[in-house]
Amino acid sequence: MVTIGENLIIAHGGNGVVIHPDAIIGNNVTIFHQVTIGINPGELGKSTKAPIIGDNVFIGVGAKIIGDVKIGDNVKIGANAVVVKNIPANSTVVGNPAKIIINNAKQ
C-alpha cells in the first residue's frame, strides 16, 4: 500500500495520476495530472523498487518518476520530465531524461 505523508495535494482531481502501491510519498507534496510514479520491471537484473519522494516536492504535469530512485526534499520536477536517477534535495529538474538545472544544496 502507498505510504503518503501529510498534506498531499493532487491537483486537477488526480486525472491520470498513477502511483505504484510500494511508493513512499513525503509530506507537503504536490502532484499534477498525468503523473506516473512507478517501477521499471523491464530491466532484467535491476531492482524493481518503487520511488521514494521526499517532503515539499512539486511534481509537474505529465512527469514520470520510474524505478528505484529517491527524490530529495524541496525538489521541483518540471512538466513531462522523466526521472530515472536519484535527485538531491533542493534541486530543480527538467527534461527527458531529467537533468538538474538548479541545485541549491546547502554545503
Secondary structure, DSSP 8 states (H G I E B T S, - for coil): --EE-TT-EEGGGGTT-EE-TT-EE-SS-EE-TT-EEE--TTSTTS-----EE-SS-EE-TT-EEESS-EE-TT-EE-TT-EE-S-B-TTEEEETTTTEEEEE----
